Amino acid sequence: MSQAFPAVRKSERLPITLEVNFKTELEFLNSKTRNISAGGMFIRTFYPLPEGTELNVRFSIPEIEVDFSVVAKVVWSAVVRESEDESGMGINFLNMSEEKSEILKNYIEKKLGMI
């Protein structure tokens, strides 16, 4: 697949395991996150989708009782056969509403002790 892990990050990542559902034109899949930021997330999977693939992503943060549904794009992927935690794909959110984006950003900052 692609490079291991990108060196440049635009926003802080919160290590968190959330259930995530994602759908492409051909597939509907379930997995878990390894981390999340206001702009995207890492989805654990031994079978990442190709870079550039757009998908519909649904996840919730039970702690704050907020559901998210957003279009996203695969921006990088890695397959490490020995570790499902390291294998997966990084996605960027494309159309998250400003309101939901702010909720997510505030949640992450609070969990990381930034505010």
trRosetta pair geometry for C-beta under 8 A, 3 or more apart (Angstrom, degrees):
i j d omega theta_ij theta_ji phi_ij phi_ji
1 48 6.4 62 -131 57 152 124
1 77 4.8 -89 176 102 137 101
1 78 5.9 -179 85 -114 131 25
1 79 4.9 119 -2 0 129 99
2 51 6.1 81 -59 -46 146 128
2 76 5.2 -137 103 -156 145 74
2 77 5.1 100 25 55 112 68
2 78 6.6 -85 68 -71 77 60
3 6 6.8 91 96 -75 129 59
3 76 6.2 -47 58 -153 91 124
3 78 7.3 -55 102 -80 40 99
4 78 5.4 61 -140 -112 42 138
5 76 7.8 119 -132 122 32 145
5 78 6.9 -29 -61 -38 64 151
6 9 7.1 130 101 -68 104 68
6 75 7.7 -13 -42 122 147 112
6 76 5.7 176 -42 -6 107 163
6 90 6.8 -86 3 42 118 169
9 12 7.7 86 135 -90 128 22
9 13 6.6 -76 -158 -29 148 106
9 37 7.3 180 -174 -74 108 163
10 37 7.5 132 73 137 80 150
10 39 5.6 12 77 19 123 160
11 37 4.3 139 90 177 106 124
11 38 4.9 -83 151 36 167 97
11 39 5.3 137 19 3 129 108
11 105 7.7 -82 -165 -118 144 94
11 108 7.9 61 150 110 114 157
12 37 6.2 162 82 -125 41 101
12 108 6.2 157 89 148 105 121
12 109 7.4 104 56 -88 142 64
12 112 5.8 -39 151 -42 144 174
12 114 7.1 -178 6 -45 170 150
13 35 4.3 32 176 159 111 136
13 36 7.0 142 -153 67 69 24
13 37 5.0 -59 -93 -63 59 102
13 42 7.9 27 -147 -6 131 112
14 35 6.1 161 76 -159 41 82
14 36 5.5 -24 57 62 95 77
14 37 7.0 150 7 -84 76 51
14 107 8.0 -75 -13 117 170 85
14 108 4.6 -139 -32 -136 131 89
14 111 5.3 56 -137 88 134 134
14 112 6.0 -117 -96 -53 92 102
15 34 7.0 -42 -140 159 73 65
15 35 5.0 -47 -99 -96 45 96
16 33 6.3 14 91 96 77 120
16 35 6.4 95 27 -124 67 43
16 36 5.7 -41 51 15 116 105
16 111 7.6 1 -66 159 126 164
17 32 5.2 3 -162 175 87 122
17 33 6.2 175 -135 68 34 71
17 34 7.3 2 -91 -109 70 33
18 32 6.6 157 72 -156 35 70
18 33 4.6 15 44 22 86 119
18 36 6.9 17 12 -38 132 136
18 59 5.2 68 134 -171 129 123
18 60 7.3 -170 -167 67 118 43
18 61 6.7 -53 -111 -93 137 64
19 30 7.0 -17 -169 -167 92 101
19 32 6.2 -43 -99 -101 40 74
19 59 6.7 171 90 -133 56 82
19 60 7.6 1 65 40 94 81
20 30 7.2 154 84 -156 48 55
20 31 5.7 -23 66 70 95 75
20 32 6.5 136 16 -120 90 21
20 33 5.5 89 -25 -45 130 89
20 41 7.2 179 -89 108 157 151
20 43 5.8 -107 78 -116 147 108
20 57 6.3 -17 -172 -163 108 97
20 58 7.2 153 -160 78 59 48
20 59 4.4 -26 -107 -82 79 114
21 28 7.2 -1 -176 -176 100 87
21 29 7.3 164 -156 88 55 44
21 30 5.3 -25 -102 -101 72 74
21 57 7.3 149 83 -157 52 47
21 58 4.6 -11 62 59 101 100
21 59 7.2 175 23 -69 65 61
22 28 7.8 177 93 -151 39 48
22 29 5.6 -16 64 64 82 91
22 30 8.0 157 20 -91 66 29
22 31 7.4 -20 14 23 108 104
22 43 6.9 -22 -14 -119 145 165
22 55 4.7 34 179 151 109 133
22 56 6.6 162 -154 81 60 50
22 57 4.8 -13 -102 -101 94 70
22 58 7.4 -177 -78 21 46 66
22 72 7.7 -63 -129 48 121 120
23 27 6.9 -164 -145 97 52 53
23 28 4.7 -7 -106 -107 93 74
23 29 7.4 170 -83 21 45 66
23 55 6.2 155 71 -167 37 86
23 56 4.6 -15 57 57 95 102
24 27 5.0 30 42 44 100 83
24 49 6.6 154 -61 -121 141 146
24 53 6.2 -35 -113 178 129 117
24 54 7.5 126 -127 87 81 53
24 55 5.0 -53 -78 -105 74 92
24 56 7.9 180 -77 17 29 75
29 45 7.5 29 156 -108 142 146
31 43 5.2 84 90 -179 137 100
31 44 5.7 -169 171 70 116 69
31 45 5.1 -63 -111 -67 152 100
31 88 7.6 148 161 -125 150 113
32 43 7.5 148 83 -153 28 64
32 44 5.4 -7 71 39 79 117
33 36 5.6 11 172 -53 153 97
33 41 5.0 -57 -131 178 122 126
33 42 6.3 106 -163 73 74 60
33 43 6.0 -52 -101 -99 60 54
33 44 7.1 143 -147 -4 10 88
33 59 7.1 41 -34 -130 126 155
34 42 4.4 -40 50 94 103 116
34 43 7.7 -179 3 -104 83 8
34 44 5.4 106 -45 -54 98 99
34 85 6.2 113 -109 -166 123 71
34 88 6.6 173 -8 35 123 160
35 41 6.6 -173 96 -150 50 68
35 42 5.1 38 45 27 81 111
36 40 7.6 -152 -150 109 57 37
36 41 4.3 -16 -108 -105 74 101
36 42 7.8 -129 -69 22 45 66
36 104 7.5 -101 146 -168 121 114
36 108 6.9 -133 101 -91 91 119
37 40 5.8 13 55 52 97 62
37 41 7.0 -175 22 -78 63 52
37 108 6.6 76 -137 -132 44 165
38 101 6.0 69 -173 -168 98 81
38 104 5.4 141 -119 106 66 106
38 105 4.1 27 -99 -84 131 86
38 108 6.3 -122 -51 24 81 147
39 92 5.8 -23 155 -142 91 82
39 93 6.0 -149 -172 32 41 95
40 72 6.9 119 -126 -147 85 120
40 75 7.3 -38 -136 14 163 129
40 90 6.3 58 139 176 136 80
40 91 5.2 -171 -159 95 105 53
40 92 4.3 -60 -78 -104 128 42
40 93 5.6 -159 -83 -10 58 74
41 57 7.8 164 40 179 125 156
41 59 7.7 32 -7 7 170 163
41 90 7.6 -168 99 -146 32 56
41 91 6.0 -5 57 55 70 94
42 88 5.6 91 172 103 86 134
42 89 7.2 174 -151 87 60 32
42 90 5.3 -29 -98 -95 76 70
42 91 7.8 161 -95 15 28 72
43 48 7.8 136 81 -114 97 87
43 88 5.2 -168 92 -172 50 118
43 89 5.5 -9 55 58 95 81
43 91 6.4 25 -6 -3 111 117
44 84 5.6 66 175 155 116 84
44 85 6.2 -38 -119 -120 131 33
44 87 6.7 73 -159 79 69 67
44 88 4.4 -83 -115 -74 29 136
45 48 5.6 139 80 -71 107 59
45 84 7.6 -2 -116 -159 12 89
45 87 6.4 -100 87 123 34 94
45 88 5.0 98 28 -115 64 73
45 89 6.7 -17 44 2 110 93
46 79 6.5 68 -162 -140 57 96
46 81 7.2 61 -141 -119 109 55
46 84 6.1 -58 -54 -112 91 84
46 87 5.1 32 -100 123 50 152
48 74 6.9 135 172 -147 100 136
48 77 3.6 167 117 -145 155 129
48 78 7.3 78 -13 38 153 34
48 79 6.7 -137 11 -65 107 88
48 87 7.2 -145 -32 168 104 80
48 88 5.7 115 -79 -177 110 27
48 89 3.7 137 -144 -54 116 107
49 53 4.2 -89 144 56 123 158
49 55 6.7 137 27 -45 169 134
49 74 5.0 -156 84 -49 100 155
49 77 7.3 -167 61 -77 44 144
49 89 6.1 -15 38 -58 73 171
50 53 5.2 111 66 -35 72 112
50 74 6.7 134 96 81 35 146
50 77 7.6 -97 -128 2 22 147
51 74 5.3 -132 -119 114 37 100
51 75 6.5 35 -143 -163 92 17
51 76 6.4 16 -102 -94 113 32
51 77 6.4 -137 -60 1 82 102
52 73 6.8 -23 -149 -172 27 104
52 74 6.5 -31 28 68 25 90
53 73 7.0 159 81 -152 41 59
53 74 4.6 27 49 16 89 121
54 71 6.2 2 -175 -177 106 101
54 72 7.1 161 -152 84 60 38
54 73 5.3 -31 -97 -96 68 77
54 94 7.3 -16 -134 -9 105 154
55 71 7.4 161 84 -154 33 58
55 72 5.7 -24 65 64 81 86
55 73 7.7 150 19 -94 72 29
55 74 7.2 56 0 -36 114 92
55 91 7.3 -68 49 -128 112 144
56 69 7.1 2 -179 -173 96 86
56 70 7.6 165 -154 87 56 31
56 71 5.9 -38 -99 -99 62 63
56 72 7.8 131 -117 19 15 79
57 68 7.6 -7 112 116 91 101
57 69 7.3 173 88 -148 51 42
57 70 5.4 -21 62 66 96 79
57 71 7.5 134 15 -122 83 13
57 72 4.8 17 -6 5 129 126
57 91 6.8 144 -56 115 150 157
57 93 7.6 -100 51 -104 134 82
58 67 7.2 -5 -167 -177 90 97
58 68 6.9 168 -148 90 45 60
58 69 4.9 -3 -103 -103 85 79
59 67 7.7 175 97 -154 32 58
59 68 5.4 -8 63 58 73 105
60 65 7.8 -7 179 -150 114 28
60 66 6.5 175 -153 90 76 44
60 67 4.4 -34 -96 -103 103 64
60 68 6.7 171 -90 14 45 73
61 64 5.0 16 104 38 112 97
61 65 7.7 -59 89 -4 69 16
61 66 5.5 6 48 55 96 90
61 68 7.7 46 -10 -12 89 111
61 104 7.8 153 -19 -110 144 75
61 107 6.3 42 142 -174 169 164
62 65 6.7 23 -162 -77 38 52
63 107 7.8 129 86 -151 115 120
64 103 7.1 166 135 175 147 107
64 107 5.7 -94 -22 -103 154 128
66 100 7.3 158 170 -133 126 85
66 103 5.7 179 -137 146 170 145
66 104 8.0 -142 104 -68 144 72
66 107 8.0 -134 35 -52 138 147
68 96 7.1 -12 -158 -125 113 109
68 100 5.8 127 -115 -174 93 134
68 104 7.2 44 -84 -70 143 124
70 93 4.9 -13 149 -144 147 103
70 94 7.1 155 166 44 95 65
70 95 6.0 178 -155 68 79 72
70 96 4.7 -14 -115 -78 137 81
70 100 7.6 -163 -67 108 117 148
71 93 7.7 105 79 -162 48 59
71 94 4.7 -50 99 58 93 116
71 95 4.8 40 39 21 103 114
72 91 4.2 49 154 163 130 123
72 92 6.1 166 -158 81 84 38
72 93 5.2 -47 -99 -101 92 43
72 94 5.9 176 -105 -4 30 89
73 91 6.3 156 74 -156 32 80
73 92 5.4 -15 56 56 88 91
73 94 5.8 78 -15 -54 99 118
74 77 6.4 4 -179 -50 119 107
74 89 5.0 -36 -137 176 106 133
74 90 7.4 107 -157 75 60 49
74 91 5.5 -46 -94 -97 47 83
75 90 5.3 -57 63 100 93 96
75 91 6.5 140 6 -122 86 27
75 92 5.2 59 -32 -15 131 104
76 89 6.9 171 91 -154 45 64
76 90 4.6 14 55 42 90 113
77 88 7.0 -125 -143 121 74 33
77 89 4.2 -23 -100 -103 91 85
77 90 7.2 -150 -73 18 45 69
78 86 6.6 -71 112 151 124 80
78 87 6.2 -134 104 -126 75 46
78 88 6.8 7 57 50 80 50
78 89 7.8 170 20 -84 59 44
79 87 5.0 34 -135 -134 46 107
80 83 4.7 -10 107 51 118 94
80 86 4.1 -9 41 97 143 120
80 87 4.9 -143 39 -61 69 84
81 87 7.3 73 -71 -69 26 139
82 86 8.0 15 76 43 75 126
83 86 4.0 47 101 19 122 107
83 87 6.3 157 92 -14 64 88
84 87 5.6 -60 -135 44 36 108
84 88 7.9 70 178 -50 59 97
93 96 4.5 11 157 -23 137 116
93 101 7.7 179 102 -98 148 98
96 100 5.2 -117 -178 87 95 114
96 101 4.8 120 116 -66 117 92
96 104 7.4 -33 175 11 151 143
97 100 4.6 85 58 13 90 100
97 101 6.6 -152 91 -8 43 89
98 101 5.6 -55 -144 38 28 116
98 102 6.3 30 157 -20 64 106
99 102 6.0 -59 -153 34 26 109
99 103 6.6 26 151 -19 63 106
100 103 5.5 -51 -148 35 36 114
100 104 6.2 35 154 -18 67 106
101 104 5.8 -56 -148 38 29 110
101 105 6.2 30 154 -19 65 109
102 105 5.6 -52 -141 38 31 113
102 106 6.2 30 158 -17 64 107
103 106 6.1 -59 -149 38 25 109
103 107 6.3 28 153 -21 62 109
104 107 5.7 -55 -147 34 30 113
104 108 6.4 27 157 -17 65 107
105 108 5.9 -57 -149 37 28 109
105 109 6.3 25 156 -16 64 109
106 109 5.8 -56 -144 39 30 110
106 110 6.2 30 158 -19 65 107
106 115 7.3 -58 -147 49 70 149
107 110 6.0 -59 -151 36 27 110
107 111 6.3 22 155 -15 64 110
108 111 5.8 -59 -147 39 29 109
108 112 6.1 15 159 -7 66 113
109 112 6.0 -64 -142 46 28 103
109 114 4.1 -86 -160 65 81 116
109 115 4.7 40 138 3 118 108
110 113 7.6 34 179 -73 30 28
110 114 7.5 -78 -56 46 22 76
110 115 5.9 -52 -79 62 62 94
